[in-house]
Amino acid sequence: MARWPKPAEGSWTQHYPELGTEPMSYEDSIAPEFYALEQDAIFKRAWLNVGRIEQLPRTGSYFTKEIRAAHTSVIIARDRDGGINAFHNICRHRGNKLVWNEFPREETSGTCRQFTCKYHGWRYGLDGSLAFVQQEEEFFDLDKSALGLAKVHCEVWAGFIFVNLAARPRQTLREFLGPMVTALEGYPFDRLTERYCYKSEVGANWKLYMDAFQEFYHAPILHGKQTPDNFSIAAQQAGFEAPHYQLDGPHRLVSTSGVVTWELDPSMRKPMEDITRGGLFGPWDTPDLGTMPAGLNPAGCDPWGLDSFQLWPNFVILIWSGGWYLTYQYWPTSHNTHTFEGNLYFVPARTPRDRIAHEMTALTFKEYGLQDASTLEATQMMLESRAVRTFHLNDQEILLRHLHKVAADWVGDYQRERAEARQ
């Protein structure tokens, strides 16, 4: 059940006594043993976003997703009836990876009529059925109808494609998302189809990068040099406090008030922002997207800046008041490494000026993301020293406490279930 206090009621963290206010351990981000449990307890049981339906525009469109935390690769494809299916990327003959190009660990995409194994030529339809076996007469009691690709549970919400690797998911996708996230229904995600994407390999635990985007306490310091000196100095002196935090089940939300970049004093803007009419807060020319859904700006900020929806376990939808949105994903590759992916979405540009503003926004965000990432390896290194074992978090860092508690809860539930099954 969602709960959120009004800012006038004081401390955010103390409204959630289960989170505590004591110094917090980061052992869950440095222990290989904990990561090994997360792989089974979280990434093989939670709903995971793997992309959007625009990546599958026609019959036969497909892409692959490497989910190393679950030791698998998944094919997502649109079949001849228009349905979207997901399968483990493994041939039923000898276990070869079915869909890949030159390098088997890299993701790929394209369009095809069927999937053909590179090793022995077995072929599968877009619905996963086994269509052809090379020298079929050589096999013993072969039943092709029972040898289709191994299916993965797949559901679509608001154009976002999710998979669940569990044999039997505990909840439907909609039940898993809950009311805070599904209240975004009606936002025109399907109109914002111009996409800019970037990917980075980060030498830190996946939760540490999520922590970096769950609080704005760091912004005036870490990102201070991205603005003119007079603005950054004033920001550092004033600090920053988001006006609204919200928790709903395993998911989190932080809202911020806004700033209209073009209304700032020109001395507080960068020359390139004036030239391109774009920057950190997005393109200056805001598209008309119609009435916004009730789930946006729940605190009624005026002016409103953004809502950052942190979907458990590793997916973020960040919606800006300027008529665009971005997503972040954090894919673990070991206890102290992960792959970070960022995608920015705009209404398709109609003029060269639109395109320039979009590209300026994408490049600015990449720079900010790199600044956030630059601290992570240093953090990981010193956490692993265990020279200090607990750390003080302030009230603005409530979402960090929640993320790490949810991870601990899922791992704890998994351990209890496994122990009961052995009895």
Buried (B, 14 or more C-beta within 10 A) or exposed (E): EBEBBEEEEEEBBBBBEEBEBEEBBBBBBBBEEBBEBBBBBBBBBBBBBBBBBBBBEEBBBBBBBBBBBBEBBBBBBBBEEEEBBBBBBBBBBEEBBBBBEEEBEEBBBEEEEEBBBEBEEBBBBBBBBBBEBBEEEEEEEEEBEEBBBBEBBBBEBBBBBBBBBEEEBEEEBBEBBBEBBBBBBBBBBEBBBBBBEBEBEBBBBBBBBBBBBBBBBBBBEBBBEBBBEEBBEEBEEEEBEBBBBBBBBBBBBBBBBBEEBEEBEEEBBBEEBEEBBBBBBBBBBBBEEEEBBEBBBBBEBEEBBBBBBBBBBBBBBBBBBBBBBBBBBBBBBEBBBBBBBBBBBBBEBEEEBBBBBBBBBBBBBBEBBEBBBEBBBEBBEEBBEEEEEEEEBEBBBBBBBBBBBBBBEBBEEBEEEEEEEEE
